[in-house]
Amino acid sequence: MVNNLMELLEVEVQVVPALDYADTLRHEVSPTLDPKQRKKLGQFMTPAPVATFMAGMFDQLPKNIRLLDAGAGVGSLTAAFVREVCKRKNRPRSIDVTNFEIDSILGQHLAETLAVCADECLAAGIAFTYQIVTEDYILHTLQSAGPLLSKLFDPQQYDCAILNPPYAKINSNSKTRKALSSLGVETTNLYAAFVAVALDQLKQGGQLIAITPRSFCNGSYFEPFRRFILEHSALHKIHVYESRKQAFKEDDVLQENIIYQLVKSQPQPATVRISSSNSPQGLDALTRDVSFAEVVLPNDPHKFIRLAVSDEDSDLAQRVQALPCTLHDLGVTVSTGRVVDFRAQDYLRKNPELGTVPLIYPNHFNGGFVSWPKLGAKKPNALVSIDETAALMVPRGTYVLTKRFTSKEEKRRLVAVIYDPERIDAELVGFENHLNYFHIRGAGLPGDLARGLALFLNSTAVDLYFRQFSGHTQVNATDLRNLHYPTTQQLVSTGRHFGDVLPTQERIDQVVGELL
């Protein structure tokens, strides 16, 4: 009789883990959300394994925690944080969490999760309080701070922030963009805006854990954001998912995502802990401490964040960075193709005709060269040559072209070909905006130099090195300028291995390997 009574009492005081509850909600709610609305708001809800990993990245926590979860969804990250602190030996006395969620449907489910969080904390002897703000996080935070820029934020507002922010573009004329500019944050994507504003709201020494696309690590668009976080915080930890599909597999997110820890207003440690795994469930995570000087090169004016996840990556990075030249040293420039087709639509022609010049797209890449025209293709092949289009063309010459965008199916990030004037009889040519082209003061390159440069860019080693700071399928001219290159003489000598046919990948790697 006594045993039965005790068993009954144990059943009655059992607490459903809040994260399990939230993950069940996530599975139930996701299929019911409007896909267009999800895309507009950039909603990708956090799976339980990812949330658990993120919560585990927090270091020592204060006894009374004020937590920010902006873009909270159904509350998975807050629930994971609660689970993490409840199982720690040194538990806090209290958690006060502020959740921002603009979607009213998700907000209702968020309230359910937070109620379960309260029960879980109660069972662990932790006081738990919360508030849900059903407004735009950026606008609410900046507008409620008042008109004085010096008083934008309460500098002692939060001890911790845990974020899976929305992934969406910010319109250049939007209220959000203008509000961010007033803070000194210039960014084109909401995820960077959320991280910057949340970082600004942390107490000194406060910790921010976020999962975002890796795209901020390189490129000119995110340079102000990189400078902002590096000036206002210390970068302690970064986790990389080696497969771009794993973090948000159910939502078909194809960008590579990383998780990172920033600590507000602290000196940058000499090393950064970089870890990687194949999937959120992976128990085989590789972890290494990397010199911060390898993550952000001291002499890099653009502050690229480089992620060498293995000793082999570090060795490769050192060998490529030891190459002696920049493009400026070579006297070579890389530019984005001048022809933006939707702006030049009236001057495009499907096939070559009298009074036109070749128009080169990525679909003209074939076996290391430009193969033109490509009749029957969807893209036009020609550009009308008149005064209005004169600025869109470059003179006859040998150019190295690279794709600015590669498809998710392509194994290579860097794809380079030769535009050979001996193969295409034209005095002028137009390069479409989805291409980068290497040139010397607007004109072509010497043939062997161009071929050597193309082989260098097509090597496996350079492609792998490029991926250390580029986690998306875009290759910007800034990225190419930031590479180190062999000398002119070395490139010319290498180019002599490239005749009428592109060498095999094995041969390319052998020849370029000798330069490294």
C-alpha positions as CSV (number, residue, x, y, z in Angstrom):
1,M,0.0,0.0,0.0
2,V,2.8,2.4,1.0
3,N,4.8,1.5,-2.1
4,N,1.8,2.1,-4.4
5,L,1.3,5.5,-2.8
6,M,4.9,6.5,-3.2
7,E,4.8,5.5,-6.9
8,L,1.6,7.5,-7.4
9,L,3.3,10.6,-5.8
10,E,6.4,10.2,-8.1
11,V,4.2,10.1,-11.2
12,E,2.4,13.3,-10.0
13,V,5.6,15.3,-9.5
14,Q,7.2,14.1,-12.8
15,V,8.0,17.1,-15.0
16,V,7.9,17.0,-18.8
17,P,11.2,18.4,-20.0
18,A,10.4,21.7,-21.7
19,L,12.7,21.0,-24.6
20,D,10.8,17.8,-25.4
21,Y,7.6,19.7,-25.2
22,A,8.9,22.5,-27.5
23,D,10.3,20.0,-30.1
24,T,6.9,18.3,-30.2
25,L,5.3,21.6,-30.8
26,R,7.9,22.4,-33.5
27,H,7.0,19.2,-35.4
28,E,3.3,19.9,-35.1
29,V,3.4,23.6,-36.0
30,S,5.9,23.7,-38.9
31,P,3.6,22.1,-41.5
32,T,0.8,24.4,-40.6
33,L,2.7,27.7,-41.2
34,D,2.2,29.7,-44.4
35,P,5.4,29.0,-46.5
36,K,5.3,32.6,-48.0
37,Q,5.0,34.1,-44.6
38,R,7.9,31.9,-43.3
39,K,10.1,33.0,-46.2
40,K,9.1,36.7,-45.6
41,L,10.0,36.4,-41.9
42,G,13.0,34.1,-42.4
43,Q,11.6,31.5,-40.0
44,F,13.7,28.4,-39.4
45,M,12.8,26.8,-36.1
46,T,15.6,25.2,-34.1
47,P,15.7,21.3,-33.8
48,A,16.2,20.0,-30.3
49,P,19.8,18.6,-30.9
50,V,20.9,22.0,-32.2
51,A,19.3,23.9,-29.3
52,T,20.9,21.5,-26.8
53,F,24.3,22.0,-28.3
54,M,23.9,25.8,-28.3
55,A,22.8,25.9,-24.6
56,G,25.9,23.8,-23.7
57,M,28.2,26.4,-25.2
58,F,27.6,28.8,-22.3
59,D,30.4,29.1,-19.8
60,Q,30.0,29.9,-16.1
61,L,26.7,31.7,-15.5
62,P,25.7,34.3,-12.8
63,K,23.4,33.3,-10.0
64,N,20.6,35.5,-11.3
65,I,20.3,35.3,-15.1
66,R,18.5,37.7,-17.4
67,L,18.2,35.9,-20.8
68,L,17.3,37.2,-24.2
69,D,15.7,35.0,-26.9
70,A,14.9,37.1,-29.9
71,G,12.9,35.4,-32.6
72,A,12.0,32.7,-30.2
73,G,9.6,30.6,-32.3
74,V,8.0,28.0,-30.1
75,G,10.7,28.5,-27.4
76,S,13.1,25.7,-28.2
77,L,16.2,27.7,-27.3
78,T,14.9,28.9,-24.0
79,A,13.8,25.4,-23.2
80,A,17.3,24.1,-24.0
81,F,18.8,26.8,-21.9
82,V,16.5,25.8,-19.0
83,R,17.5,22.1,-19.4
84,E,21.2,23.0,-19.4
85,V,21.2,25.1,-16.3
86,C,18.9,22.7,-14.4
87,K,21.4,19.9,-14.8
88,R,24.5,21.9,-13.9
89,K,26.0,21.4,-10.5
90,N,26.1,25.2,-9.8
91,R,22.5,26.1,-10.6
92,P,21.4,29.7,-10.7
93,R,18.9,31.1,-8.2
94,S,16.7,32.7,-10.9
95,I,16.1,33.0,-14.6
96,D,14.3,36.0,-16.1
97,V,13.8,35.6,-19.8
98,T,12.6,38.0,-22.4
99,N,11.3,36.4,-25.6
100,F,10.5,38.3,-28.8
101,E,8.2,36.6,-31.3
102,I,6.3,38.6,-33.9
103,D,4.2,35.7,-35.2
104,S,1.0,35.5,-33.1
105,I,0.5,31.8,-33.8
106,L,4.0,30.9,-32.7
107,G,3.6,33.3,-29.7
108,Q,0.7,31.2,-28.4
109,H,2.8,28.0,-28.5
110,L,5.7,29.9,-27.0
111,A,3.6,30.7,-24.0
112,E,2.9,27.0,-23.5
113,T,6.6,26.2,-23.7
114,L,7.5,28.9,-21.2
115,A,4.9,27.6,-18.7
116,V,6.5,24.1,-18.9
117,C,9.9,25.8,-18.5
118,A,8.6,27.3,-15.2
119,D,7.6,23.9,-14.0
120,E,11.0,22.4,-14.8
121,C,12.8,25.2,-13.0
122,L,10.5,24.9,-10.0
123,A,11.4,21.2,-9.7
124,A,15.1,22.2,-9.8
125,G,14.7,25.0,-7.2
126,I,15.1,27.9,-9.7
127,A,12.8,30.9,-9.8
128,F,11.6,31.4,-13.4
129,T,9.9,34.5,-14.8
130,Y,9.3,35.5,-18.4
131,Q,7.7,38.0,-20.7
132,I,6.7,37.7,-24.4
133,V,7.0,40.7,-26.6
134,T,5.0,40.3,-29.8
135,E,6.7,43.1,-31.7
136,D,9.5,43.5,-34.2
137,Y,12.7,43.0,-32.1
138,I,14.8,45.5,-33.9
139,L,12.3,48.3,-34.1
140,H,10.9,47.7,-30.6
141,T,14.4,47.8,-29.1
142,L,15.6,50.9,-31.0
143,Q,12.4,52.9,-30.8
144,S,11.7,52.2,-27.2
145,A,15.1,53.5,-26.2
146,G,14.3,57.2,-27.0
147,P,15.7,59.8,-29.3
148,L,19.2,60.1,-27.8
149,L,21.7,57.9,-29.4
150,S,23.9,57.8,-26.3
151,K,20.9,56.3,-24.4
152,L,19.8,53.8,-27.0
153,F,20.1,50.8,-24.6
154,D,20.2,50.0,-21.0
155,P,23.8,48.7,-21.0
156,Q,23.0,46.3,-18.1
157,Q,20.0,44.6,-19.6
158,Y,20.9,41.0,-20.3
159,D,23.5,38.5,-19.0
160,C,23.0,36.0,-21.8
161,A,21.5,35.9,-25.3
162,I,20.6,32.7,-27.3
163,L,19.6,33.3,-30.9
164,N,18.4,31.6,-34.0
165,P,17.6,34.9,-35.8
166,P,15.5,35.2,-39.0
167,Y,17.4,34.9,-42.3
168,A,16.0,37.6,-44.5
169,K,17.1,40.6,-46.5
170,I,16.6,44.1,-45.2
171,N,15.3,46.6,-47.7
172,S,17.6,49.5,-48.0
173,N,14.8,52.0,-47.5
174,S,13.1,50.2,-44.6
175,K,12.6,51.5,-41.1
176,T,14.7,48.7,-39.9
177,R,17.7,49.7,-42.0
178,K,17.4,53.3,-40.9
179,A,17.1,52.4,-37.3
180,L,20.2,50.1,-37.5
181,S,22.2,52.9,-39.2
182,S,21.5,55.1,-36.2
183,L,23.2,52.5,-34.0
184,G,26.1,52.4,-36.4
185,V,25.2,48.9,-37.7
186,E,25.3,48.6,-41.4
187,T,24.0,45.2,-42.6
188,T,21.8,43.8,-45.4
189,N,20.5,40.8,-43.5
190,L,18.2,40.4,-40.4
191,Y,20.3,37.7,-38.8
192,A,23.3,40.1,-38.6
193,A,21.1,42.9,-37.3
194,F,19.7,40.6,-34.5
195,V,23.2,39.6,-33.4
196,A,24.5,43.1,-33.4
197,V,21.6,44.6,-31.4
198,A,21.5,41.7,-29.0
199,L,25.3,42.1,-28.4
200,D,24.8,45.8,-27.7
201,Q,22.2,44.9,-25.0
202,L,24.4,42.5,-23.1
203,K,26.1,43.4,-19.9
204,Q,29.9,43.6,-19.9
205,G,31.1,40.0,-19.9
206,G,27.7,38.8,-21.1
207,Q,27.6,35.8,-23.4
208,L,25.8,35.5,-26.8
209,I,25.4,32.1,-28.5
210,A,23.9,32.3,-32.0
211,I,23.4,30.0,-35.0
212,T,23.5,31.9,-38.3
213,P,24.5,31.4,-41.9
214,R,28.3,31.4,-42.3
215,S,28.0,34.0,-45.0
216,F,29.1,36.9,-42.7
217,C,32.6,35.4,-42.5
218,N,33.7,36.9,-45.8
219,G,32.7,39.4,-48.5
220,S,32.3,43.2,-48.5
221,Y,28.5,43.2,-47.6
222,F,29.2,41.9,-44.1
223,E,32.5,43.7,-43.4
224,P,30.8,46.4,-41.2
225,F,29.1,43.6,-39.2
226,R,32.4,41.7,-38.8
227,R,34.1,44.9,-37.5
228,F,31.2,45.5,-35.1
229,I,31.3,42.2,-33.4
230,L,35.1,42.1,-33.3
231,E,35.3,45.6,-31.8
232,H,32.5,45.0,-29.2
233,S,33.2,41.4,-28.1
234,A,35.6,38.5,-28.0
235,L,35.2,35.5,-30.2
236,H,35.5,32.4,-28.0
237,K,34.0,29.4,-29.7
238,I,32.8,28.4,-33.2
239,H,31.1,25.2,-34.3
240,V,30.9,24.2,-37.9
241,Y,28.5,21.7,-39.4
242,E,30.4,20.0,-42.2
243,S,27.2,19.3,-44.2
244,R,25.3,22.4,-45.1
245,K,22.0,20.5,-45.0
246,Q,22.2,19.1,-41.5
247,A,21.4,22.0,-39.0
248,F,18.0,22.7,-40.5
249,K,17.5,19.6,-42.6
250,E,13.7,19.5,-42.3
251,D,13.4,23.1,-43.6
252,D,15.7,22.5,-46.6
253,V,18.1,25.3,-45.6
254,L,21.1,25.0,-48.0
255,Q,23.4,27.7,-46.5
256,E,26.2,26.5,-44.3
257,N,25.4,27.4,-40.7
258,I,27.8,27.9,-37.8
259,I,27.2,28.4,-34.0
260,Y,29.4,30.8,-32.2
261,Q,30.0,32.3,-28.7
262,L,30.7,36.0,-28.3
263,V,31.6,37.6,-24.9
264,K,30.8,41.3,-24.6
265,S,33.5,43.9,-24.0
266,Q,36.2,41.4,-23.1
267,P,39.8,41.1,-24.4
268,Q,40.2,38.7,-27.3
269,P,41.8,35.4,-26.0
270,A,44.9,34.3,-27.9
271,T,43.0,31.2,-29.1
272,V,39.5,30.4,-30.5
273,R,38.0,26.9,-29.9
274,I,36.8,25.6,-33.3
275,S,34.8,22.4,-33.4
276,S,33.0,20.6,-36.2
277,S,30.6,17.6,-36.7
278,N,28.8,16.0,-39.5
279,S,25.4,16.5,-37.9
280,P,23.7,17.9,-34.8
281,Q,23.4,14.4,-33.4
282,G,27.1,13.7,-34.2
283,L,29.1,12.5,-31.2
284,D,32.3,12.6,-33.1
285,A,32.9,16.3,-32.9
286,L,36.5,17.4,-33.7
287,T,37.7,20.2,-31.4
288,R,40.9,22.2,-31.6
289,D,42.2,25.5,-30.2
290,V,43.3,27.8,-33.0
291,S,45.3,31.0,-32.7
292,F,43.1,34.0,-33.2
293,A,45.7,35.3,-35.6
294,E,44.8,32.4,-37.9
295,V,41.1,33.0,-37.6
296,V,41.4,36.7,-38.4
297,L,44.7,37.5,-40.0
298,P,46.3,40.6,-38.4
299,N,47.0,42.2,-41.8
300,D,43.6,41.4,-43.4
301,P,41.9,44.8,-44.0
302,H,38.5,43.1,-44.5
303,K,38.6,41.0,-41.3
304,F,37.6,37.7,-42.9
305,I,36.9,35.0,-40.4
306,R,38.7,31.8,-41.4
307,L,37.7,28.4,-40.1
308,A,40.4,25.8,-40.2
309,V,38.6,22.9,-38.6
310,S,41.5,20.4,-38.7
311,D,45.3,20.4,-38.6
312,E,45.3,19.7,-42.3
313,D,43.3,22.9,-42.9
314,S,45.7,24.9,-40.8
315,D,48.7,23.5,-42.8
316,L,47.0,24.3,-46.1
317,A,46.2,27.8,-44.9
318,Q,49.8,28.5,-43.9
319,R,51.0,27.3,-47.3
320,V,48.6,29.4,-49.3
321,Q,49.1,32.4,-47.1
322,A,52.9,32.0,-47.6
323,L,52.5,32.7,-51.3
324,P,54.3,36.0,-52.0
325,C,51.9,38.1,-54.1
326,T,48.6,39.9,-54.0
327,L,46.7,40.7,-57.2
328,H,48.0,44.3,-56.8
329,D,51.6,42.9,-56.8
330,L,50.8,41.1,-60.1
331,G,49.4,44.2,-61.6
332,V,46.1,42.3,-62.1
333,T,42.6,43.4,-61.2
334,V,39.4,41.4,-60.7
335,S,36.0,43.0,-61.4
336,T,32.4,41.9,-61.6
337,G,30.9,41.6,-65.1
338,R,29.4,44.8,-66.3
339,V,26.3,43.6,-68.0
340,V,23.3,43.4,-65.6
341,D,20.9,41.6,-68.0
342,F,17.6,42.9,-66.6
343,R,18.9,46.5,-66.9
344,A,20.2,45.9,-70.5
345,Q,17.2,43.9,-71.6
346,D,16.5,46.0,-74.6
347,Y,20.0,45.4,-76.0
348,L,20.1,41.6,-75.5
349,R,19.8,39.3,-78.5
350,K,19.2,35.5,-78.4
351,N,21.7,34.8,-81.2
352,P,24.6,36.8,-82.7
353,E,23.6,39.2,-85.5
354,L,25.1,42.2,-87.3
355,G,25.9,45.0,-84.9
356,T,26.3,42.8,-81.8
357,V,29.2,41.5,-79.7
358,P,29.5,38.2,-77.7
359,L,27.8,38.2,-74.4
360,I,29.3,35.7,-72.0
361,Y,27.3,33.9,-69.2
362,P,28.4,31.0,-66.9
363,N,26.6,28.6,-69.2
364,H,29.3,29.3,-71.8
365,F,31.9,27.7,-69.5
366,N,33.1,24.4,-71.1
367,G,36.2,22.4,-70.4
368,G,38.4,25.3,-69.1
369,F,37.4,27.7,-71.9
370,V,34.5,29.9,-73.0
371,S,32.5,28.1,-75.7
372,W,30.5,30.7,-77.6
373,P,27.8,30.9,-78.9
374,K,25.5,28.4,-77.2
375,L,22.6,28.3,-79.6
376,G,19.2,27.2,-78.2
377,A,20.1,28.1,-74.7
378,K,17.8,30.1,-72.4
379,K,20.3,32.9,-72.0
380,P,21.0,35.4,-74.8
381,N,24.3,35.2,-76.7
382,A,24.8,38.7,-77.8
383,L,24.7,42.4,-76.8
384,V,23.9,45.2,-79.3
385,S,27.0,47.4,-79.7
386,I,25.9,51.1,-79.6
387,D,26.8,54.1,-77.7
388,E,24.4,53.2,-74.8
389,T,26.2,49.9,-74.2
390,A,29.8,50.9,-74.9
391,A,30.6,51.1,-71.1
392,L,29.4,47.5,-70.7
393,M,32.1,46.0,-73.0
394,V,35.8,45.2,-72.7
395,P,38.3,45.0,-75.6
396,R,39.5,41.9,-77.3
397,G,41.9,40.0,-75.1
398,T,42.6,37.0,-73.0
399,Y,40.6,37.0,-69.7
400,V,40.2,34.7,-66.8
401,L,36.6,34.3,-65.8
402,T,35.1,32.8,-62.6
403,K,31.6,32.1,-61.7
404,R,30.2,34.4,-59.0
405,F,27.6,31.8,-58.0
406,T,27.8,28.0,-58.1
407,S,24.8,25.7,-57.7
408,K,24.4,23.6,-54.6
409,E,25.1,20.5,-56.7
410,E,28.5,21.6,-57.8
411,K,31.4,20.2,-55.8
412,R,33.7,23.2,-56.5
413,R,33.3,26.7,-55.2
414,L,35.9,28.2,-57.5
415,V,35.4,27.5,-61.3
416,A,37.7,29.4,-63.7
417,V,38.0,29.4,-67.5
418,I,39.9,31.2,-70.2
419,Y,38.2,33.7,-72.6
420,D,40.5,33.1,-75.6
421,P,40.2,35.7,-78.4
422,E,41.7,33.1,-80.8
423,R,38.5,31.0,-80.3
424,I,36.0,33.9,-80.6
425,D,36.5,36.4,-83.4
426,A,35.3,39.7,-81.8
427,E,36.9,43.1,-81.1
428,L,34.7,43.7,-78.1
429,V,33.0,41.4,-75.5
430,G,30.5,41.7,-72.7
431,F,30.7,39.8,-69.5
432,E,27.5,39.2,-67.6
433,N,27.2,40.2,-64.0
434,H,27.2,36.6,-62.7
435,L,30.9,36.5,-63.6
436,N,34.1,37.9,-62.3
437,Y,36.9,38.7,-64.8
438,F,40.6,39.2,-64.3
439,H,42.2,41.9,-66.4
440,I,45.1,44.4,-66.5
441,R,43.7,48.0,-66.5
442,G,40.6,47.0,-68.3
443,A,42.4,44.9,-71.0
444,G,43.4,41.3,-71.4
445,L,46.2,39.3,-69.8
446,P,49.2,37.7,-71.4
447,G,48.2,34.2,-72.5
448,D,50.5,32.1,-70.2
449,L,49.8,34.3,-67.2
450,A,46.0,33.8,-67.8
451,R,46.4,30.1,-68.1
452,G,48.6,29.8,-65.0
453,L,46.1,31.9,-63.0
454,A,43.2,29.7,-64.2
455,L,45.0,26.5,-63.2
456,F,45.8,28.0,-59.8
457,L,42.2,28.9,-59.2
458,N,41.0,25.5,-60.4
459,S,43.3,23.6,-58.0
460,T,41.8,21.5,-55.2
461,A,44.1,23.1,-52.6
462,V,42.9,26.7,-53.4
463,D,39.3,25.6,-53.5
464,L,39.6,24.0,-50.1
465,Y,41.4,27.0,-48.7
466,F,38.7,29.3,-50.1
467,R,36.1,27.3,-48.3
468,Q,37.8,28.1,-45.0
469,F,36.4,31.7,-45.1
470,S,33.5,31.2,-47.5
471,G,30.5,29.2,-46.4
472,H,28.1,30.0,-49.2
473,T,28.0,29.5,-53.0
474,Q,28.9,33.1,-53.9
475,V,32.4,34.1,-55.0
476,N,32.9,37.8,-54.7
477,A,35.6,39.9,-56.3
478,T,36.6,41.0,-52.8
479,D,37.2,37.3,-51.9
480,L,39.4,36.8,-54.9
481,R,41.4,40.0,-54.1
482,N,41.9,38.6,-50.6
483,L,43.7,35.4,-51.8
484,H,47.5,35.1,-51.9
485,Y,49.0,34.3,-55.3
486,P,52.3,33.0,-56.8
487,T,54.6,35.4,-58.6
488,T,54.1,36.4,-62.2
489,Q,57.0,34.2,-63.2
490,Q,55.5,31.2,-61.4
491,L,52.1,31.7,-62.9
492,V,53.5,32.0,-66.4
493,S,55.6,28.8,-65.9
494,T,52.5,27.0,-64.6
495,G,50.4,28.3,-67.5
496,R,52.6,26.4,-70.0
497,H,51.1,23.2,-68.7
498,F,47.7,24.4,-70.0
499,G,47.5,24.0,-73.8
500,D,44.4,23.5,-75.9
501,V,42.8,21.3,-73.4
502,L,42.3,21.8,-69.6
503,P,44.6,19.3,-67.8
504,T,43.0,16.7,-65.6
505,Q,42.3,17.6,-62.0
506,E,45.1,15.3,-60.8
507,R,47.6,17.1,-63.1
508,I,46.3,20.6,-62.0
509,D,46.8,19.6,-58.4
510,Q,50.3,18.3,-59.0
511,V,51.4,21.4,-60.8
512,V,49.9,23.8,-58.3
513,G,51.1,21.6,-55.4
514,E,54.7,22.4,-56.5
515,L,54.0,26.1,-56.0
516,L,52.7,25.4,-52.4
